[in-house]
């Protein structure tokens, strides 16, 4: 029987031979709060007072809610005119503010204590290029600007991409993570937020340099996008994305796995709307996990997982999910 890490790595290989399903995030230990992440985001927790991040976005996390969000009040929109975006916000200088060896040493001590045996050390890089754009301008204005001001939108996207690249370099040079979990949601359940051509012209180039770098450094790129990304699968492969994490079952996951032919691993497939509700029954949870495993598993390069952007569902159902994955592994892998 392969170790958790070896089984995970076999699942990623084009011609790998895993001996069972990887159970969600079992092969990785995610350690958030590195100096880059903390510098940009600050200390966030439910019920906190609103805070302003380094880009100028007002972040709120009301008590009882499951996560922090940019304040949707138009009064707090940072960039009022994308053509003059540099008048409203400044790109944070990560190299100047996040290079202190002592801060990285403290983080690495915590990372070593938090990384379980037989797991891969995974760092966390939320708020990708598109998400940062709508954090700055609001969702509607961002989508409009992609259409009516594509040159300015591309300039802002590339500036965000360069900032992300500098952050990744600091992470890799100081911590040498095995896996980097990166976030950028590019669509809804049923379609991209923009035409594929617009995504290719504006968003994709802003990722190329950074993802090329991570690939060259041997870092496993786990990109979270719990979205409908069928039209850009080949582009995600071009960007060296090793794992598309959070893939919703509204995508034709089986068809995409066959098309990819081992060039990318898809992680997700479990419909949270079925399994992670207050009134979800064990029978419903097991049925949905089984459906995903049996429908996508035979295609290979599939990791059954909740589609959220990190370990753990909202409700305490992980035990049921993982137990059903084990049962399906025995049936499919023997």
Secondary structure as GFF3:
##gff-version 3
##sequence-region A 1 334
A	DSSP	alpha_helix	4	12	.	.	.	ID=ss1
A	DSSP	beta_strand	28	30	.	.	.	ID=ss2
A	DSSP	alpha_helix	35	41	.	.	.	ID=ss3
A	DSSP	beta_strand	51	52	.	.	.	ID=ss4
A	DSSP	beta_strand	58	60	.	.	.	ID=ss5
A	DSSP	beta_strand	69	70	.	.	.	ID=ss6
A	DSSP	three_ten_helix	74	76	.	.	.	ID=ss7
A	DSSP	three_ten_helix	82	87	.	.	.	ID=ss8
A	DSSP	alpha_helix	94	97	.	.	.	ID=ss9
A	DSSP	alpha_helix	101	114	.	.	.	ID=ss10
A	DSSP	beta_strand	120	125	.	.	.	ID=ss11
A	DSSP	alpha_helix	129	137	.	.	.	ID=ss12
A	DSSP	alpha_helix	139	148	.	.	.	ID=ss13
A	DSSP	alpha_helix	150	175	.	.	.	ID=ss14
A	DSSP	beta_strand	179	183	.	.	.	ID=ss15
A	DSSP	alpha_helix	196	198	.	.	.	ID=ss16
A	DSSP	pi_helix	199	204	.	.	.	ID=ss17
A	DSSP	alpha_helix	205	216	.	.	.	ID=ss18
A	DSSP	beta_strand	220	224	.	.	.	ID=ss19
A	DSSP	three_ten_helix	230	232	.	.	.	ID=ss20
A	DSSP	alpha_helix	233	238	.	.	.	ID=ss21
A	DSSP	beta_strand	243	247	.	.	.	ID=ss22
A	DSSP	alpha_helix	253	260	.	.	.	ID=ss23
A	DSSP	beta_strand	265	270	.	.	.	ID=ss24
A	DSSP	alpha_helix	272	275	.	.	.	ID=ss25
A	DSSP	alpha_helix	282	296	.	.	.	ID=ss26
A	DSSP	three_ten_helix	297	299	.	.	.	ID=ss27
A	DSSP	beta_strand	302	306	.	.	.	ID=ss28
A	DSSP	alpha_helix	318	333	.	.	.	ID=ss29
###
